[in-house]
Amino acid sequence: MQPSDPQGQDKLGPAAAFTDAERAAVYRAIHSRRDVRSQFLPDPLDDALVMRLLQAAHAAPSVGLMQPWDFILIRQADTRARIRAAFQAANDEAQAMFHGERRALYSTLKLQGITDAPLNICITCDRARGGDVVLGRTHNRDTDLFSTVCAVQNLWLAARAEGVGVGWVSIFRDSDLRRVLRLPDHVVPVAYLCLGHVRELYTEPELQAKGWAQRLPLDQMIRRESWEG
């Protein structure tokens, strides 16, 4: 018998597969998750529910267990109005980057629910957390950003299981978002999310339903042993 590790590294639990029902629920959350822009209900989210979502996000894997994320909860109308204005300025610039039919289609898309959703959350990455040298980050500085995105995905899947819609708003000038949220220089805004209860969701990604893009076949994206494989 191996001696007990005084630091607790040998604390292990069962690793059996989930039951069929449990496994089906996980895959259902993954495949029915949608980026929500316009289906939000005005009802506020219960504080206990919000904490469950944040706990799910906080349970995400992180390189070196650095846990670089923070969660800025945004409910006040004036703050969201300023964020909405920042989005609009950037969105006008983005629309001008497309041409012809593409620009016309872009103009019809609703790409945010900032003032529609009862709760906004900005998930940030503190690039100084863990100190100058972090286990697993010694040769790739950006693993803190990758870890934070894992927290975003955890929250999103938990929200789907709770019947909460989530929309990721990415069209911002970084300087505008930093100014409104008063972020220090070493903190990076990774995801600006809109959250709220929804009655229905698209049965396919909304951009696919609106004719902007199609999901690519998986078999075109599988390579073996190397890029040329």
DABEL-V755299 format. One record per backbone hydrogen bond with DSSP energy under -0.5 kcal/mol. NH is the residue of the N-H (numbers start at 1). CO is the residue of the C=O. If there is no record, write none. Layout:
nh->NH co->CO
nh->NH co->CO
//
This chain:
nh->6 co->4
nh->8 co->5
nh->11 co->8
nh->12 co->10
nh->23 co->19
nh->24 co->20
nh->25 co->21
nh->26 co->22
nh->27 co->23
nh->28 co->24
nh->29 co->25
nh->30 co->26
nh->31 co->27
nh->32 co->28
nh->33 co->29
nh->36 co->34
nh->36 co->166
nh->41 co->197
nh->50 co->46
nh->51 co->47
nh->52 co->48
nh->53 co->49
nh->54 co->50
nh->55 co->51
nh->56 co->52
nh->57 co->53
nh->58 co->54
nh->59 co->55
nh->59 co->56
nh->60 co->57
nh->65 co->62
nh->66 co->63
nh->70 co->124
nh->72 co->70
nh->72 co->122
nh->73 co->71
nh->74 co->120
nh->75 co->73
nh->80 co->76
nh->81 co->77
nh->82 co->78
nh->83 co->79
nh->84 co->80
nh->85 co->81
nh->86 co->82
nh->87 co->83
nh->88 co->84
nh->89 co->85
nh->90 co->86
nh->91 co->87
nh->92 co->88
nh->93 co->89
nh->94 co->90
nh->95 co->91
nh->96 co->92
nh->97 co->93
nh->97 co->94
nh->98 co->95
nh->102 co->99
nh->103 co->99
nh->104 co->100
nh->105 co->101
nh->106 co->102
nh->107 co->103
nh->108 co->104
nh->108 co->105
nh->109 co->105
nh->109 co->106
nh->111 co->109
nh->117 co->113
nh->119 co->195
nh->120 co->74
nh->121 co->193
nh->122 co->72
nh->123 co->121
nh->123 co->191
nh->124 co->70
nh->124 co->122
nh->125 co->188
nh->126 co->68
nh->127 co->125
nh->127 co->186
nh->129 co->126
nh->131 co->128
nh->134 co->132
nh->137 co->134
nh->143 co->140
nh->144 co->141
nh->145 co->142
nh->146 co->142
nh->147 co->143
nh->148 co->144
nh->149 co->145
nh->150 co->146
nh->151 co->147
nh->152 co->148
nh->153 co->149
nh->154 co->150
nh->155 co->151
nh->156 co->152
nh->157 co->153
nh->158 co->154
nh->159 co->155
nh->160 co->156
nh->161 co->157
nh->162 co->158
nh->163 co->160
nh->164 co->159
nh->165 co->196
nh->166 co->34
nh->167 co->194
nh->169 co->167
nh->169 co->192
nh->170 co->168
nh->172 co->170
nh->176 co->173
nh->177 co->173
nh->178 co->174
nh->179 co->175
nh->180 co->176
nh->181 co->177
nh->182 co->178
nh->183 co->178
nh->187 co->184
nh->188 co->125
nh->190 co->123
nh->190 co->188
nh->191 co->123
nh->192 co->169
nh->193 co->121
nh->193 co->191
nh->194 co->167
nh->195 co->119
nh->196 co->165
nh->197 co->43
nh->198 co->163
nh->199 co->39
nh->208 co->205
nh->209 co->205
nh->210 co->206
nh->211 co->208
nh->212 co->207
nh->213 co->207
nh->220 co->217
nh->221 co->218
nh->223 co->221
nh->226 co->224
nh->229 co->226
//
